[in-house]
């Protein structure tokens, strides 16, 4: 069992920045690929970014390329999502997730076995 807890969400104006954190329990964090997803009311859960266990590879959705950066600190069992140039359409609950899989499969929610509770990000016009 992996426990994930997101933090760092909040209200920000369009064009602003926010950094989300996801803290993981256990001693095997470095064995998991990690991903960020988001879900707005009435919409499907959407892939945002993912990172391989040793951070050799990252994956992204076209909608956030050049604006969002994923990183991880395996010594602290934490993954981050740095969000810049935020837009109102970025408003959603953001979820952290852990996966034993890799590659482009990480864009699918079904590839993840463990999920955090989510943190709200609201971007105002």
N, C-alpha and C positions, 0 to 999 in steps of 0.2 A: 504494500500500500504506500502510495506517495501522496503527501498532503501539500497542496499548493495554495498560497495566499497572495492575492494581488493587492497592490496599493499604489497611490499616486494619482488617482483620478481626481477630477474636479471640473470646475467651470473656467473656461478660458475664451478670450475673444479670438475671432478669426485672424489668422496670421501669427498667432502666438504659439508657444511651445509647452510641452508637458512631457515628463518622464515617468513611465510606469515601471514598477518593480514587481517581481514574482519570487517569493521566497519558498523554497522547497524543503521538506523534511527528509530525513534518511541520510544514508551514507553512500548512495549510488547515483547521485545527481548527474555525475559526469558520464554515465552510461546512457542517458536519455537525450534524444532530440527534443527540443523545446519549441513550442509555437505560440503565436498570439492570434486570436480570432476576435471578431466583434459581431455584435448582434443588435440591430436597431428594432424598435417595436414593429411588429408585423412583417419583418424580413427574416430571411434565412441567415444562419450563422455564416459569416464570411471570413475567409482566410486573409490574414494580414501579412505576417512574416514568420519565418521559422529559422532555426539554427541547428547545426549538427552537434553531436556530443562534445567534440573538441574544437568547435567553432571554425572548422576548415571550410565549411560551406554555409551560405545563407540563401534563403529563398524569399520571394516577395510577390505580392500582388501588384499589378500594373498601377492600380489606383494610389499606391503609397510609395512607389519607387521614387527615390530622390528626396523624399520627405521624412520617411520613418527609417530608423536604424535599430536593428536588434543586436544585442551583445549578451555575453554571459560571464559570470565569475564563478568558476567551478569550486574554488576554495571556499566561497561563501554560499554556495548552493543557490545562486540567484541569477535570474535572467531579467533583462531590461528591454524596454521599448522606448526609444527616444523619438518623440513626435514633434516635428517642426512644420511651420507653415500650415497650421491646422485650418480646416474648412468646416463649415456647418455640417456638411455631409459626413464628416468623421464622427459625428455624435452617435454614441452607441455604448453598450456595456462591453467592456473589453475583458477577454478571458485568456488566461494562461493555461497551457496544456503540455503534458509530457507523453512522449511516444518512444517505443522500442524500435520503430521503423525509421526509414530515412529516404533521402532523395525527394523526387517530386510527389511521392505519396503524402508528404507532409502538408500539402495543400488541402487535404481532405480531413474533415473532423473525425471520420471513422478510423483514422490511423492513430488516434490518441486514446490512451486508456485512462488517463487521469486529468482532471480539470479543476481549476480553482473556482471560487464563488463569483468572480467578476468584479470589476470596478467601473463606475460610471464616468464617462467622459462626455462633457457637453461643451460644444463650441457655438458661441453666439455670433450673430452677424454684426 
